[in-house]
């Protein structure tokens, strides 16, 4: 049985085909595509600009870190605050201005060698008689285990007991036991290992803490690629975490703890 003359499939599914000329539809679709492309381009440009800004910022920080130990305290404080902000923002976090490191938190020396700079900023008498267990008077952060060994060798003339807080020498458990068993006037190590040793062990307190420490020293050694412990991608995040989580809270509570670049 024959039926009525029904609309075609195209007409049924899209009645607008009858209402608008074909050319108008093409123009509208073309405009939509162009707008979408323009949005993608703007997003791409924004992403490129963001990456460029981050790279420019990192390049500036790397350049500033070279020779920062010779700068005035206000320059050093601004450098640390800028680096901390940079790495906090990379994590998608923020940092309160209350956590800012001020110039009076820094202590500097103009001596030529690491040994003489250290003697300028600390009391050698106090260092040799240091007794608090788990909280060395001087804590030095280095860019690598190899650099830590070099620093220990350079400071061997002090003839004091120094804790070695880096890998390839002792395990974390051995270092925990060592820190719990005796007092160290000085500790030298890498940021990641120091951070690990500052963490609580379940119900036990952390074997390393800064409650009595008077000097946190950031080694300003520049490696072959031009990085320091504050800018090397492998060490900078841990260094900034350590400053934010461990050092700055002590700076805000006490007046007898300082940061130095040596």
Backbone torsions as a table, in degrees:
resi	resn	phi	psi	omega
1	UNK	NA	132.8	-178.0
2	UNK	-77.1	145.4	-179.1
3	UNK	-110.6	-178.7	177.7
4	UNK	-68.8	161.6	179.0
5	UNK	-80.4	91.5	-176.2
6	UNK	-78.7	164.2	177.1
7	UNK	-66.0	156.3	175.1
8	UNK	-70.6	164.7	179.6
9	UNK	-57.5	-42.3	-177.7
10	UNK	-63.6	-40.5	-178.3
11	UNK	-69.3	-35.5	-178.9
12	UNK	-69.8	-43.7	-177.4
13	UNK	-74.9	-30.7	-176.6
14	UNK	-140.2	81.1	-176.9
15	UNK	-63.0	-16.3	-177.9
16	UNK	-67.2	-14.8	-179.9
17	UNK	-61.6	-33.0	-179.2
18	UNK	-78.2	-27.7	-171.3
19	UNK	-83.4	-28.1	-173.8
20	UNK	-123.6	140.2	177.3
21	UNK	-61.9	152.2	-178.0
22	UNK	-61.5	-37.6	-177.6
23	UNK	-64.3	-39.0	179.3
24	UNK	-61.6	-41.9	179.5
25	UNK	-62.8	-42.6	-179.4
26	UNK	-62.4	-42.2	-180.0
27	UNK	-62.4	-44.8	-178.9
28	UNK	-63.8	-45.1	179.0
29	UNK	-62.1	-41.7	179.5
30	UNK	-61.4	-42.9	179.0
31	UNK	-62.7	-40.6	178.6
32	UNK	-62.2	-43.2	179.6
33	UNK	-63.1	-43.7	-179.9
34	UNK	-64.1	-40.1	178.3
35	UNK	-64.3	-43.3	178.5
36	UNK	-62.8	-42.3	178.2
37	UNK	-63.2	-38.7	179.4
38	UNK	-64.6	-40.6	177.9
39	UNK	-63.1	-43.9	179.3
40	UNK	-62.4	-40.0	179.8
41	UNK	-63.2	-43.5	179.8
42	UNK	-63.3	-41.3	177.5
43	UNK	-63.0	-42.1	178.3
44	UNK	-62.9	-42.9	178.4
45	UNK	-63.2	-41.4	178.6
46	UNK	-62.3	-41.2	179.7
47	UNK	-64.2	-43.0	179.0
48	UNK	-63.4	-43.0	179.0
49	UNK	-62.5	-39.2	179.5
50	UNK	-64.6	-44.8	178.7
51	UNK	-63.9	-40.4	179.1
52	UNK	-62.6	-41.9	178.9
53	UNK	-63.2	-43.5	179.9
54	UNK	-64.0	-41.9	179.3
55	UNK	-65.2	-40.7	179.4
56	UNK	-64.4	-41.6	178.5
57	UNK	-63.4	-44.5	-179.4
58	UNK	-65.2	-39.0	178.8
59	UNK	-63.0	-40.6	178.4
60	UNK	-63.9	-42.6	-179.3
61	UNK	-65.9	-39.8	179.2
62	UNK	-62.9	-44.6	179.2
63	UNK	-64.5	-41.6	-179.1
64	UNK	-66.7	-34.3	-176.4
65	UNK	-66.9	-22.7	179.8
66	UNK	-79.9	110.1	-179.1
67	UNK	87.6	12.8	-178.8
68	UNK	-63.9	-24.7	179.3
69	UNK	-64.7	-18.2	-179.5
70	UNK	-93.7	-3.8	-176.6
71	UNK	-84.7	166.3	178.3
72	UNK	-71.4	158.0	-178.6
73	UNK	-55.2	-36.8	-178.7
74	UNK	-67.2	-35.3	177.2
75	UNK	-68.8	-42.4	179.2
76	UNK	-63.6	-42.4	179.7
77	UNK	-64.4	-42.7	178.3
78	UNK	-63.9	-40.1	178.1
79	UNK	-60.3	-49.7	-178.8
80	UNK	-62.7	-43.2	179.9
81	UNK	-62.9	-39.3	179.6
82	UNK	-67.4	-43.7	179.5
83	UNK	-65.5	-42.7	177.9
84	UNK	-57.9	-47.9	178.9
85	UNK	-60.2	-41.7	-178.9
86	UNK	-58.2	-49.2	-176.1
87	UNK	-77.0	-29.3	174.6
88	UNK	-65.7	-42.8	179.8
89	UNK	-67.7	-32.5	176.9
90	UNK	-62.8	-27.2	177.6
91	UNK	-84.7	-5.0	-177.6
92	UNK	82.9	14.1	179.9
93	UNK	-103.6	-179.6	176.2
94	UNK	-134.2	164.3	-179.1
95	UNK	-132.8	135.3	-177.5
96	UNK	-72.7	146.1	177.5
97	UNK	-64.2	-17.7	176.4
98	UNK	-65.5	-19.2	-178.3
99	UNK	-90.0	3.8	-175.0
100	UNK	-63.9	137.8	175.7
101	UNK	-85.8	126.4	-177.2
102	UNK	-100.4	164.5	-178.0
103	UNK	-63.8	-29.1	179.7
104	UNK	-74.9	-5.2	174.3
105	UNK	-84.0	-10.8	-177.3
106	UNK	-101.5	144.8	173.0
107	UNK	-128.4	131.3	-173.4
108	UNK	-120.5	165.6	176.5
109	UNK	-144.6	146.5	179.0
110	UNK	-105.3	9.6	179.8
111	UNK	-66.4	158.0	-174.8
112	UNK	-78.0	-44.0	-174.4
113	UNK	-100.0	158.7	178.0
114	UNK	-58.5	-42.9	-179.1
115	UNK	-60.7	-47.2	-178.0
116	UNK	-71.5	-32.1	176.9
117	UNK	-67.1	-39.2	178.3
118	UNK	-64.2	-42.9	179.5
119	UNK	-64.4	-27.0	178.8
120	UNK	-68.6	-32.6	-169.3
121	UNK	-105.9	-10.3	-179.6
122	UNK	-125.9	165.0	175.5
123	UNK	-90.2	113.4	-178.6
124	UNK	-66.4	-33.4	178.8
125	UNK	-63.5	-44.7	178.4
126	UNK	-65.6	-38.9	-178.9
127	UNK	-61.6	-43.5	-177.1
128	UNK	-73.5	-16.8	-179.6
129	UNK	-108.5	16.1	-173.7
130	UNK	-65.3	132.3	-174.7
131	UNK	-122.5	-23.8	-178.4
132	UNK	-58.2	127.3	178.8
133	UNK	-85.1	132.3	177.2
134	UNK	88.9	-9.6	-179.4
135	UNK	-132.6	86.1	-178.6
136	UNK	-61.5	149.3	178.4
137	UNK	-64.0	-41.7	-178.1
138	UNK	-122.3	127.5	177.4
139	UNK	-121.8	121.4	-176.0
140	UNK	-111.8	126.0	178.4
141	UNK	-99.0	126.2	-177.9
142	UNK	-120.0	160.6	-175.1
143	UNK	-73.9	-22.8	-177.2
144	UNK	-159.4	168.0	176.4
145	UNK	-63.5	-40.5	179.6
146	UNK	-61.5	-43.0	178.5
147	UNK	-66.9	-35.4	177.2
148	UNK	-60.3	-43.1	178.2
149	UNK	-62.6	-41.6	179.7
150	UNK	-63.6	-39.9	178.6
151	UNK	-65.5	-44.0	178.3
152	UNK	-60.5	-39.6	178.8
153	UNK	-65.7	-41.4	-179.3
154	UNK	-67.1	-29.1	-177.9
155	UNK	-98.7	7.5	-177.5
156	UNK	-62.7	-22.9	179.4
157	UNK	-66.4	-14.7	178.2
158	UNK	-71.8	-23.0	178.9
159	UNK	55.9	52.3	175.5
160	UNK	-126.8	162.2	178.6
161	UNK	-77.7	125.4	-179.2
162	UNK	-124.9	134.6	178.7
163	UNK	-85.7	135.2	179.3
164	UNK	-99.4	107.2	-173.6
165	UNK	-112.8	67.2	177.7
166	UNK	-150.4	165.3	-178.6
167	UNK	-76.6	175.5	178.5
168	UNK	66.3	16.5	177.5
169	UNK	-134.6	-52.2	178.0
170	UNK	-140.9	154.8	175.9
171	UNK	-77.4	166.2	178.5
172	UNK	-60.6	-41.9	-179.7
173	UNK	-63.4	-41.2	177.7
174	UNK	-63.6	-39.4	179.1
175	UNK	-68.9	-37.0	175.9
176	UNK	-60.5	-48.3	179.7
177	UNK	-62.1	-40.3	-179.5
178	UNK	-62.2	-45.8	-178.1
179	UNK	-68.2	-30.2	179.0
180	UNK	-78.6	-20.3	-172.0
181	UNK	-91.7	-22.2	-176.6
182	UNK	-157.6	162.7	-179.9
183	UNK	-87.3	144.9	176.8
184	UNK	-127.9	127.1	177.1
185	UNK	-70.8	-25.9	-177.5
186	UNK	-141.5	146.7	173.6
187	UNK	-135.4	137.4	-178.6
188	UNK	-128.0	130.3	-179.8
189	UNK	-170.1	-172.7	-179.6
190	UNK	-98.5	151.1	-174.2
191	UNK	-55.6	-44.2	-177.5
192	UNK	-64.0	-46.1	-179.2
193	UNK	-65.9	-38.5	178.4
194	UNK	-64.5	-40.5	177.6
195	UNK	-61.7	-43.9	179.7
196	UNK	-60.7	-41.8	-178.1
197	UNK	-73.4	-15.8	177.3
198	UNK	-87.1	-4.5	-177.9
199	UNK	-89.1	143.5	178.5
200	UNK	-66.0	150.5	178.1
201	UNK	-108.4	85.0	-178.4
202	UNK	63.4	-116.6	179.7
203	UNK	-86.5	-11.3	-179.0
204	UNK	-87.8	147.9	177.5
205	UNK	-73.3	158.0	179.2
206	UNK	-62.4	139.5	-180.0
207	UNK	-69.9	-19.0	179.8
208	UNK	-125.0	128.0	177.2
209	UNK	-145.9	167.1	-174.7
210	UNK	-110.0	15.7	-175.9
211	UNK	-59.1	-28.4	179.5
212	UNK	-116.1	-10.2	-177.9
213	UNK	-60.2	137.4	-178.9
214	UNK	-107.8	-18.8	-178.4
215	UNK	-141.8	122.1	170.5
216	UNK	-105.9	117.4	-174.0
217	UNK	-110.9	129.6	178.0
218	UNK	-102.3	113.5	179.9
219	UNK	-65.8	128.6	-175.5
220	UNK	-96.9	15.1	179.0
221	UNK	-57.0	135.5	177.9
222	UNK	-103.8	124.8	-178.3
223	UNK	-79.9	-176.8	-174.9
224	UNK	-63.4	-24.1	-179.7
225	UNK	-94.7	3.8	176.0
226	UNK	89.6	10.5	-179.5
227	UNK	-97.4	156.3	170.3
228	UNK	-118.3	178.5	179.8
229	UNK	-61.7	-23.6	-179.8
230	UNK	-86.3	-11.2	-176.3
231	UNK	-126.3	-17.5	178.5
232	UNK	-64.4	127.0	-178.2
233	UNK	-54.7	-28.1	180.0
234	UNK	-77.8	-23.9	-174.8
235	UNK	-117.9	-25.7	-175.5
236	UNK	-59.6	-45.7	-179.9
237	UNK	-59.7	-42.6	179.1
238	UNK	-67.9	-36.9	178.0
239	UNK	-62.3	-45.8	-179.0
240	UNK	-69.7	-36.4	175.4
241	UNK	-62.4	-41.9	180.0
242	UNK	-63.2	-44.5	178.3
243	UNK	-62.7	-45.9	-177.4
244	UNK	-67.5	-44.8	-173.2
245	UNK	-85.1	-32.5	-172.6
246	UNK	-112.1	-44.7	-170.8
247	UNK	-82.0	-51.4	-175.8
248	UNK	-58.8	-42.2	176.3
249	UNK	-57.6	-35.4	177.4
250	UNK	-71.0	-37.4	178.3
251	UNK	-60.7	-35.8	-177.9
252	UNK	-78.0	-22.3	-178.8
253	UNK	-93.1	-30.8	-170.1
254	UNK	-129.1	154.5	176.3
255	UNK	-101.5	-10.1	-174.4
256	UNK	-97.6	18.4	175.2
257	UNK	-121.9	135.2	-176.9
258	UNK	-132.4	159.9	173.2
259	UNK	-110.3	141.5	176.6
260	UNK	-138.9	146.0	169.2
261	UNK	-100.3	122.8	179.0
262	UNK	-129.8	NA	NA
